Amino acid sequence: MTNNFKPGDLALTLVGNDLYPAMSQVELIEALKTGDVWTYKGLTLPLAKDVWVCRARYWEMIYQSSDLMPLRGEFTHEQHKAKEAV
């Protein structure tokens, strides 16, 4: 899991579907590791990957770190950090 995220952070989702659209703002609730079990509204799902439990206004979902873009701090990708020549 990435160290860029911590519970309580806000992020945008980079993937989506009809129910959970991409670019939705979510709050990161907790990090779950491979082998943990996620239970939500009667659904129990054993996890095959590390994920974050995220909450939006009306729903809760799980996302991999790579499917989230943080909305705080320095999150520019390394290749975009090149400094302009003086």
KEKE-3310 file (N, C-alpha, C; in steps of 0.2 Angstrom, whole numbers, plus 5000, padded with zeros to 4 digits):
npx = (5004:5002:5011:5006:4993:4981:4969:4955:4959:4955:4950:4950:4941:4948:4943:4927:4910:4893:4886:4895:4903:4918:4929:4923:4922:4929:4930:4944:4943:4948:4962:4964:4971:4978:4969:4962:4944:4931:4916:4900:4884:4878:4885:4899:4916:4931:4947:4958:4968:4977:4968:4958:4945:4932:4922:4908:4895:4883:4886:4898:4913:4926:4943:4958:4974:4980:4970:4965:4966:4974:4968:4975:4990:5007:5005:5009:5015:5031:5037:5032:5037:5049:5060:5060:5072:5084)
npy = (4994:5011:5025:5037:5039:5041:5036:5046:5055:5064:5059:5057:5046:5036:5026:5019:5015:5011:5013:5019:5032:5037:5050:5053:5061:5054:5049:5042:5028:5016:5005:4990:4974:4961:4946:4950:4952:4960:4967:4973:4979:4966:4959:4949:4949:4941:4948:4950:4958:4973:4986:5001:5006:5016:5030:5038:5050:5043:5030:5016:5009:4999:5002:5001:5008:5013:5017:5028:5046:5057:5072:5081:5089:5086:5078:5076:5066:5059:5060:5072:5082:5088:5101:5117:5123:5136)
npz = (5000:4997:5005:5004:5007:5021:5034:5033:5024:5009:4992:4974:4964:4951:4943:4937:4937:4932:4944:4953:4949:4940:4946:4957:4973:4988:5005:5013:5023:5029:5028:5020:5020:5009:5010:5021:5026:5019:5024:5020:5021:5022:5013:5011:5007:5003:5002:4988:4985:4991:4998:4999:5010:5005:5008:5001:4998:4998:4998:5001:4996:4989:4984:4975:4979:4968:4960:4965:4967:4977:4986:4993:4998:4991:4976:4964:4950:4948:4936:4931:4939:4934:4934:4927:4916:4920)
capx = (5000:5005:5011:5003:4986:4980:4962:4952:4960:4950:4953:4945:4941:4950:4939:4920:4905:4886:4884:4900:4906:4925:4930:4919:4926:4928:4934:4947:4940:4953:4966:4963:4977:4976:4967:4956:4938:4927:4909:4896:4877:4877:4890:4906:4921:4938:4951:4964:4973:4977:4963:4956:4938:4931:4915:4905:4889:4877:4889:4904:4916:4934:4947:4966:4978:4982:4963:4963:4970:4973:4966:4979:4998:5010:5004:5011:5019:5038:5039:5029:5041:5055:5061:5062:5079:5085)
capy = (5000:5017:5028:5044:5040:5039:5037:5053:5059:5064:5057:5056:5039:5036:5021:5019:5011:5015:5015:5022:5035:5040:5056:5054:5062:5049:5049:5035:5026:5011:5001:4983:4970:4955:4941:4952:4951:4967:4966:4979:4978:4959:4957:4948:4948:4941:4952:4947:4964:4978:4991:5006:5007:5023:5032:5044:5053:5038:5023:5014:5005:4998:5004:5000:5014:5015:5019:5034:5052:5061:5079:5085:5088:5085:5071:5076:5061:5060:5062:5079:5086:5091:5108:5121:5126:5143)
capz = (5000:4997:5011:5003:5010:5028:5035:5034:5018:5003:4986:4968:4961:4944:4939:4939:4933:4932:4951:4956:4943:4941:4948:4963:4979:4993:5011:5015:5030:5032:5023:5021:5017:5005:5015:5025:5023:5019:5025:5019:5020:5021:5008:5014:5002:5005:4997:4985:4985:4996:4996:5004:5011:5004:5008:4998:5001:4999:4997:5003:4991:4990:4979:4976:4979:4961:4957:4969:4967:4983:4986:4998:4998:4985:4973:4957:4948:4948:4929:4930:4943:4931:4935:4921:4915:4921)
cpx = (5004:5005:5008:4996:4986:4972:4960:4954:4955:4953:4947:4946:4943:4946:4932:4916:4898:4884:4889:4905:4914:4924:4925:4924:4924:4932:4937:4945:4946:4956:4965:4969:4974:4975:4962:4950:4934:4919:4905:4889:4876:4881:4897:4911:4928:4942:4957:4969:4972:4972:4961:4948:4937:4923:4913:4899:4884:4880:4896:4907:4923:4937:4955:4969:4979:4975:4961:4968:4969:4971:4969:4986:5001:5009:5006:5016:5026:5040:5037:5033:5047:5055:5063:5069:5079:5088)
cpy = (5006:5021:5035:5044:5038:5040:5044:5057:5059:5063:5057:5049:5040:5031:5022:5015:5015:5017:5019:5026:5037:5047:5058:5056:5057:5051:5042:5034:5021:5007:4994:4979:4964:4949:4943:4951:4958:4965:4973:4977:4971:4956:4955:4946:4947:4944:4949:4952:4968:4983:4996:5006:5014:5024:5038:5046:5047:5031:5022:5009:5004:4999:5003:5007:5017:5018:5025:5040:5056:5069:5083:5084:5088:5078:5071:5070:5063:5063:5069:5084:5089:5098:5112:5124:5134:5147)
cpz = (5000:5004:5010:5006:5017:5029:5036:5028:5013:4997:4980:4966:4953:4940:4941:4935:4933:4939:4954:4951:4945:4942:4953:4969:4984:4999:5012:5022:5033:5027:5025:5017:5013:5011:5020:5022:5024:5019:5024:5017:5018:5016:5011:5008:5004:5000:4995:4984:4990:4994:5001:5004:5010:5005:5005:5001:5003:4998:5000:4998:4993:4984:4980:4976:4972:4957:4961:4968:4973:4982:4991:4996:4991:4982:4966:4955:4947:4941:4928:4935:4941:4932:4928:4921:4916:4915)
residu = (MET:THR:ASN:ASN:PHE:LYS:PRO:GLY:ASP:LEU:ALA:LEU:THR:LEU:VAL:GLY:ASN:ASP:LEU:TYR:PRO:ALA:MET:SER:GLN:VAL:GLU:LEU:ILE:GLU:ALA:LEU:LYS:THR:GLY:ASP:VAL:TRP:THR:TYR:LYS:GLY:LEU:THR:LEU:PRO:LEU:ALA:LYS:ASP:VAL:TRP:VAL:CYS:ARG:ALA:ARG:TYR:TRP:GLU:MET:ILE:TYR:GLN:SER:SER:ASP:LEU:MET:PRO:LEU:ARG:GLY:GLU:PHE:THR:HIS:GLU:GLN:HIS:LYS:ALA:LYS:GLU:ALA:VAL)
# end
